[in-house]
Amino acid sequence: MFLGGRGSAAQQPEILEAAQNEREVTLTTYGRVTGKPVTVTLWIATDGQRLFVRSGGGFGRDWPQNLVARGEAILNVGGHSIKVRPRHATDPAEARAVSQLVRKKYGFFVKASKPDQPLTPGEQATFELLPSD
């Protein structure tokens, strides 16, 4: 099922539910130089209205660099393929809140910073995935 352009993720409860229940999803980005599709397996988190992914390796990994450079990707979750665009979560409080969502879902080994500390690499490469038209 392809749901690109059908409103926000908050209006797609089946996507939010799949994101909550799936352990891993795939995200296809496009190479910054080659333009070729590159698919990675990621963890996903939701606050019940929005979808978030982050790179534990920060911007040292190719996929977040590709995501920013191209501004689009394909999210595959729970049998759904959705065209998405990223919104980089640059607010430290938001990035830390997403870390808490990820820790709750995946465990305490997920690194999260405290308000008086610099953001972790994963927090620096945190993205909300928005449906693309």
C-alpha positions as CSV (number, residue, x, y, z in Angstrom):
1,M,0.0,0.0,0.0
2,F,1.4,3.4,-1.0
3,L,0.3,6.3,1.1
4,G,2.4,9.2,-0.3
5,G,0.7,12.6,-0.1
6,R,-2.3,11.6,1.9
7,G,-1.9,14.0,4.8
8,S,0.3,13.9,7.9
9,A,1.3,10.7,9.6
10,A,-1.1,11.6,12.4
11,Q,-3.9,11.1,9.9
12,Q,-2.6,7.7,9.1
13,P,-3.2,5.6,12.2
14,E,-2.2,2.4,10.4
15,I,1.3,3.8,9.8
16,L,1.7,5.0,13.4
17,E,0.5,1.6,14.7
18,A,2.9,-0.3,12.4
19,A,5.8,2.0,13.5
20,Q,4.9,1.3,17.1
21,N,4.8,-2.5,16.6
22,E,7.6,-3.1,14.1
23,R,11.1,-3.6,15.5
24,E,12.8,-2.5,12.3
25,V,11.9,-0.7,9.2
26,T,13.7,0.0,6.0
27,L,14.5,3.5,4.6
28,T,15.6,4.0,1.0
29,T,17.6,7.1,0.5
30,Y,19.4,8.2,-2.7
31,G,23.2,8.6,-3.0
32,R,24.5,12.2,-2.8
33,V,26.8,11.6,-5.7
34,T,25.4,8.7,-7.7
35,G,21.7,9.3,-7.1
36,K,21.3,5.5,-6.8
37,P,18.8,4.1,-4.2
38,V,20.4,2.8,-1.0
39,T,18.3,0.9,1.5
40,V,19.1,0.7,5.2
41,T,17.4,-1.1,8.1
42,L,16.6,1.3,11.0
43,W,14.8,1.5,14.3
44,I,11.7,3.8,14.3
45,A,10.0,5.5,17.1
46,T,6.7,7.4,17.4
47,D,5.1,9.7,20.0
48,G,1.7,8.6,18.7
49,Q,1.4,11.4,16.2
50,R,4.9,11.7,14.5
51,L,7.5,9.2,13.2
52,F,11.2,9.5,14.1
53,V,14.4,7.8,12.9
54,R,17.9,8.6,14.1
55,S,21.4,7.4,13.2
56,G,23.3,6.0,16.2
57,G,26.4,6.8,14.3
58,G,25.4,10.4,13.7
59,F,26.2,12.1,10.4
60,G,29.2,9.7,10.1
61,R,26.9,7.4,8.3
62,D,25.9,7.9,4.7
63,W,22.1,7.5,5.0
64,P,21.5,10.7,7.1
65,Q,23.8,12.7,4.7
66,N,21.8,11.3,1.8
67,L,18.5,12.1,3.4
68,V,19.5,15.7,4.0
69,A,21.1,16.2,0.6
70,R,18.1,14.8,-1.4
71,G,15.3,15.7,1.0
72,E,13.3,12.6,0.2
73,A,13.2,8.8,0.9
74,I,10.9,5.8,0.9
75,L,9.9,4.4,4.3
76,N,8.8,0.8,4.4
77,V,6.9,-0.1,7.5
78,G,4.3,-2.8,8.2
79,G,3.8,-3.6,4.5
80,H,3.4,0.1,3.6
81,S,5.7,2.1,1.4
82,I,5.5,5.8,2.0
83,K,7.3,8.7,0.3
84,V,8.8,10.8,3.1
85,R,10.7,14.0,3.5
86,P,12.9,14.6,6.6
87,R,12.6,17.3,9.1
88,H,15.9,17.5,11.0
89,A,15.2,17.7,14.7
90,T,17.7,20.4,15.6
91,D,16.1,21.5,18.9
92,P,18.1,19.8,21.6
93,A,15.0,19.3,23.8
94,E,13.2,17.6,20.9
95,A,16.2,15.4,20.0
96,R,16.5,14.3,23.7
97,A,12.8,13.6,23.8
98,V,13.1,11.3,20.8
99,S,16.0,9.6,22.5
100,Q,13.7,8.8,25.4
101,L,11.1,7.3,22.9
102,V,13.8,5.2,21.4
103,R,15.1,4.0,24.8
104,K,11.6,3.1,25.9
105,K,11.1,1.0,22.8
106,Y,14.6,-0.5,22.4
107,G,16.3,-0.5,25.7
108,F,18.6,1.5,28.0
109,F,21.7,0.9,25.9
110,V,20.4,3.6,23.6
111,K,22.6,6.7,24.4
112,A,20.8,9.8,25.5
113,S,22.3,13.1,26.7
114,K,21.3,15.1,29.7
115,P,20.3,18.8,29.3
116,D,23.7,19.9,30.5
117,Q,25.6,17.7,28.1
118,P,26.3,17.9,24.3
119,L,23.9,15.9,22.1
120,T,25.0,12.4,21.3
121,P,25.7,11.6,17.6
122,G,22.3,9.9,17.4
123,E,20.6,12.9,18.8
124,Q,22.4,15.1,16.3
125,A,21.1,12.9,13.4
126,T,17.5,12.7,14.5
127,F,14.7,13.2,11.9
128,E,11.0,13.4,11.9
129,L,9.7,11.7,8.7
130,L,6.9,13.6,7.1
131,P,4.7,12.3,4.2
132,S,5.8,13.7,0.9
133,D,3.5,14.9,-1.9
